[in-house]
């Protein structure tokens, strides 16, 4: 089952392994499983924890020695055998936030290419 409110765009990098990266969504640690210039996917246990279009204003991303507080909206919820992927489209409030995510995506791409 895939629920989608919009067409995905942009290249997604997965799987992710960035040392020291931590992601908190509404105060709960989450696994970041893919990233693009405009958003990312996280692993969740139950699809009912979120709904399409839901605004998420409490996103904390710690990586590469920096912490950013981001916000976004649920773009899709996709069922997997082991849970669900929650796709979050980020709503950037500054060019610095966008650059931080784009740099993190670039670092993740470097991690996957070296395998």
Secondary structure, DSSP 8 states (H G I E B T S, - for coil): -EEESS---S--B-S---TT-EEEETTEEE-EEEE-SSEEEEEES-GGGS-TT-EEEEEEEEETTEEEEEEEEEEEEEEETTEEEEEEEE--SSHHHHHHHHHHHHHHHHHHHT-
